[in-house]
Amino acid sequence: MTYPEDEVFSKHQLIQGTPERFGFVKDHDVYVLNTSLKGGFDLRIEIKADGSVYGKAYDPDTNDEYSLLHTRDPEGEFVKSVQYEYRALLSKIANTCYQTLEFASDQANSIALFLKENFSESPDNPFSDLPSARVFRIAKNRKWYALVMQVKAGKLTGVKEQDEDHKHSADDLVEIVNLKADPEEIPDLCKHRGIIPAYHMNKKLWISVILDGSVEDSLLLSLVKKSRLLVSSPKKRSK
């Protein structure tokens, strides 16, 4: 059975700090929102640590659960109106507290969430011929510092040399992010599994990171922050 929570929050990632602003109260690892629905029902919605959401409606007099809240193909206008109101509230929570997952890989989605939470910067797609590509830009000057795209592994310089365990075949689509880096650091960075000379960019100034988990998240996010700093701070730019 598919619940409305699953449908509304499919491909969504929780943005930390937003549930409290919506009205949720944190209880250990769970965010809790107590409100009400039409018909006099009490409603409790929980957001768990993994971002999953579930709600229950209760009769305030008997404390019995209103099971029809999750009934598929409900009969009767009253049940339909209650479910409609509940779904509308879930959609409002999704729009306020969650970010849509735009990318194929978990690491690309983690980058997007990190940049949204810390810099309020979301990706856009300036390439009509590359529908899967997304660019992250500095909000003030609109210069981009990260480009996420899907590429066949066989087109990436250095993958074959790094891929001794044949993790990727030449025709496999892999998601990568192009990042600006310090030219003096690029040779050493490219010795790290999952970091290669930049795809379709100046290899003296940029690198590509394969977003398949080969590069640990802490290093990946530090490279993203460094790229943003190099682009946003003229004094940090490499000549």
C-alpha positions as CSV (number, residue, x, y, z in Angstrom):
1,M,0.0,0.0,0.0
2,T,1.3,3.4,-1.0
3,Y,0.6,6.1,1.6
4,P,0.1,9.8,0.8
5,E,3.3,10.6,2.7
6,D,5.3,8.3,0.4
7,E,3.8,10.0,-2.7
8,V,4.3,13.6,-1.5
9,F,7.8,13.1,-0.1
10,S,9.2,10.9,-2.8
11,K,12.6,12.1,-4.0
12,H,12.7,14.8,-1.3
13,Q,15.4,15.4,1.3
14,L,14.9,17.1,4.6
15,I,16.5,20.5,5.1
16,Q,17.9,20.7,8.6
17,G,16.5,23.4,10.8
18,T,13.3,24.0,8.8
19,P,10.8,21.8,10.8
20,E,11.1,24.0,13.8
21,R,10.4,27.1,11.7
22,F,7.3,25.3,10.4
23,G,6.1,24.6,13.9
24,F,7.4,21.1,14.6
25,V,8.9,20.4,18.1
26,K,11.9,18.1,18.4
27,D,11.5,15.2,20.7
28,H,14.8,13.3,20.8
29,D,15.4,12.2,17.1
30,V,11.8,12.9,15.9
31,Y,10.1,16.2,14.9
32,V,6.5,16.3,16.1
33,L,3.7,18.6,14.9
34,N,0.3,18.5,16.7
35,T,-2.5,20.2,14.9
36,S,-6.1,19.4,13.9
37,L,-8.2,18.5,10.8
38,K,-11.7,19.1,9.6
39,G,-14.3,17.1,11.5
40,G,-12.6,17.8,14.8
41,F,-9.8,15.3,14.5
42,D,-6.5,15.7,16.3
43,L,-3.5,15.2,14.0
44,R,0.0,14.2,14.9
45,I,2.7,14.3,12.2
46,E,6.2,13.0,12.8
47,I,9.4,13.5,10.8
48,K,12.0,10.9,11.7
49,A,15.7,11.3,11.6
50,D,15.9,9.8,8.1
51,G,13.4,12.4,6.9
52,S,10.5,10.0,6.5
53,V,7.1,11.4,7.4
54,Y,3.9,9.8,8.9
55,G,0.8,11.2,10.3
56,K,-2.1,9.9,12.4
57,A,-5.5,11.4,13.1
58,Y,-7.4,10.7,16.4
59,D,-10.8,11.3,17.8
60,P,-10.1,13.8,20.6
61,D,-12.9,12.3,22.8
62,T,-12.0,8.6,22.5
63,N,-8.4,8.9,21.4
64,D,-9.2,6.2,18.7
65,E,-7.2,6.5,15.5
66,Y,-9.1,7.6,12.4
67,S,-7.9,4.8,10.1
68,L,-9.7,6.3,7.0
69,L,-7.0,9.0,6.8
70,H,-4.9,6.5,4.7
71,T,-7.6,4.6,2.9
72,R,-7.1,4.3,-0.8
73,D,-10.1,5.3,-3.0
74,P,-12.2,6.7,-0.2
75,E,-15.9,6.8,-0.4
76,G,-17.9,9.7,0.8
77,E,-17.3,13.4,0.6
78,F,-16.4,13.8,4.2
79,V,-13.5,11.2,4.0
80,K,-12.3,12.8,0.8
81,S,-12.3,16.3,2.3
82,V,-10.3,15.1,5.3
83,Q,-7.8,13.4,3.1
84,Y,-7.6,16.4,0.8
85,E,-6.8,18.7,3.7
86,Y,-4.2,16.3,5.1
87,R,-2.4,16.0,1.7
88,A,-2.5,19.8,1.3
89,L,-0.7,20.1,4.7
90,L,1.8,17.4,3.7
91,S,2.5,19.3,0.5
92,K,3.1,22.5,2.4
93,I,5.5,20.8,4.7
94,A,7.3,19.3,1.7
95,N,7.6,22.7,0.0
96,T,8.9,24.4,3.2
97,C,11.0,21.8,4.9
98,Y,12.3,19.6,2.0
99,Q,14.4,19.9,-1.1
100,T,13.6,18.0,-4.3
101,L,16.2,15.5,-5.2
102,E,17.3,16.4,-8.7
103,F,20.2,14.1,-9.2
104,A,20.8,10.4,-9.8
105,S,23.5,10.0,-7.1
106,D,23.2,10.4,-3.3
107,Q,26.4,12.4,-3.3
108,A,25.1,14.9,-5.8
109,N,22.0,15.3,-3.8
110,S,24.0,15.8,-0.7
111,I,26.0,18.6,-2.4
112,A,22.8,20.3,-3.4
113,L,21.4,20.1,0.2
114,F,24.7,21.4,1.7
115,L,24.7,24.4,-0.6
116,K,21.0,25.1,-0.1
117,E,21.4,24.9,3.7
118,N,24.6,26.9,3.9
119,F,24.4,29.4,1.0
120,S,20.8,29.3,-0.2
121,E,22.0,28.5,-3.6
122,S,20.1,26.1,-5.9
123,P,21.2,24.6,-9.2
124,D,20.0,25.7,-12.7
125,N,20.4,24.2,-16.1
126,P,21.8,26.6,-18.8
127,F,22.4,23.8,-21.3
128,S,19.5,22.9,-23.5
129,D,21.4,20.0,-25.0
130,L,22.3,18.5,-21.6
131,P,19.1,18.0,-19.7
132,S,20.8,16.1,-16.8
133,A,23.4,18.9,-16.2
134,R,23.0,21.4,-13.3
135,V,25.2,24.4,-12.4
136,F,25.7,25.9,-9.0
137,R,26.4,29.7,-9.0
138,I,27.5,32.3,-6.6
139,A,24.3,34.2,-5.7
140,K,25.9,37.6,-5.9
141,N,27.9,37.4,-9.1
142,R,26.2,34.4,-10.9
143,K,29.5,32.8,-11.6
144,W,29.3,29.1,-11.4
145,Y,31.6,26.9,-9.2
146,A,30.2,23.4,-9.6
147,L,28.8,21.6,-12.6
148,V,27.0,18.2,-12.1
149,M,26.4,16.0,-15.1
150,Q,26.1,12.5,-16.3
151,V,28.8,11.1,-18.6
152,K,29.8,7.7,-20.0
153,A,32.7,6.4,-18.0
154,G,34.7,5.7,-21.1
155,K,34.8,9.5,-21.9
156,L,36.5,10.4,-18.7
157,T,40.3,10.7,-18.7
158,G,42.0,8.6,-16.0
159,V,39.0,6.4,-15.0
160,K,40.4,3.3,-16.7
161,E,43.7,3.7,-14.8
162,Q,41.9,4.1,-11.5
163,D,39.3,1.5,-12.1
164,E,41.3,-1.7,-11.5
165,D,38.3,-3.5,-10.0
166,H,36.2,-2.6,-13.1
167,K,33.6,-0.7,-11.1
168,H,32.5,1.1,-14.2
169,S,32.4,-0.2,-17.8
170,A,33.0,2.3,-20.7
171,D,29.3,2.6,-21.4
172,D,28.2,3.1,-17.8
173,L,26.7,6.5,-17.1
174,V,28.3,8.1,-14.1
175,E,27.5,11.3,-12.4
176,I,30.4,13.7,-11.9
177,V,30.9,17.2,-10.5
178,N,33.4,19.6,-12.0
179,L,35.1,21.8,-9.4
180,K,37.7,24.6,-9.5
181,A,40.9,23.7,-7.6
182,D,44.2,25.2,-6.7
183,P,46.5,24.4,-9.7
184,E,49.3,23.3,-7.4
185,E,47.0,20.8,-5.7
186,I,45.5,19.2,-8.8
187,P,48.3,16.7,-9.5
188,D,48.0,15.3,-6.0
189,L,44.2,15.4,-6.0
190,C,44.1,13.4,-9.2
191,K,46.0,10.6,-7.4
192,H,43.0,10.1,-5.2
193,R,40.6,7.4,-6.5
194,G,37.5,9.1,-7.9
195,I,39.2,12.4,-8.7
196,I,40.3,12.9,-12.3
197,P,41.4,15.7,-14.7
198,A,38.4,17.9,-15.5
199,Y,36.0,16.7,-18.2
200,H,35.6,19.3,-21.0
201,M,37.2,22.0,-18.9
202,N,40.6,23.5,-18.3
203,K,42.5,20.7,-16.6
204,K,45.0,23.1,-15.1
205,L,42.2,24.8,-13.1
206,W,39.4,22.3,-12.7
207,I,38.9,18.7,-11.6
208,S,36.1,16.2,-11.9
209,V,34.9,14.1,-9.0
210,I,33.0,10.9,-9.7
211,L,30.0,10.8,-7.5
212,D,30.0,7.0,-6.8
213,G,31.3,7.1,-3.2
214,S,34.9,6.7,-4.1
215,V,35.6,10.1,-2.6
216,E,34.4,10.3,1.0
217,D,31.8,12.9,1.7
218,S,34.0,15.1,4.0
219,L,36.6,15.5,1.2
220,L,34.0,16.1,-1.4
221,L,32.3,18.9,0.5
222,S,35.7,20.5,1.3
223,L,36.4,20.5,-2.4
224,V,33.0,22.1,-3.2
225,K,33.7,24.8,-0.6
226,K,37.2,25.4,-2.0
227,S,35.8,25.7,-5.5
228,R,33.2,28.2,-4.3
229,L,35.9,30.2,-2.5
230,L,38.1,30.3,-5.5
231,V,35.3,31.6,-7.7
232,S,33.9,34.1,-5.2
233,S,37.1,35.6,-4.0
234,P,39.2,37.4,-6.7
235,K,42.3,37.3,-4.6
236,K,42.0,33.5,-4.4
237,R,41.8,33.0,-8.1
238,S,44.7,31.2,-9.8
239,K,46.3,33.0,-12.7
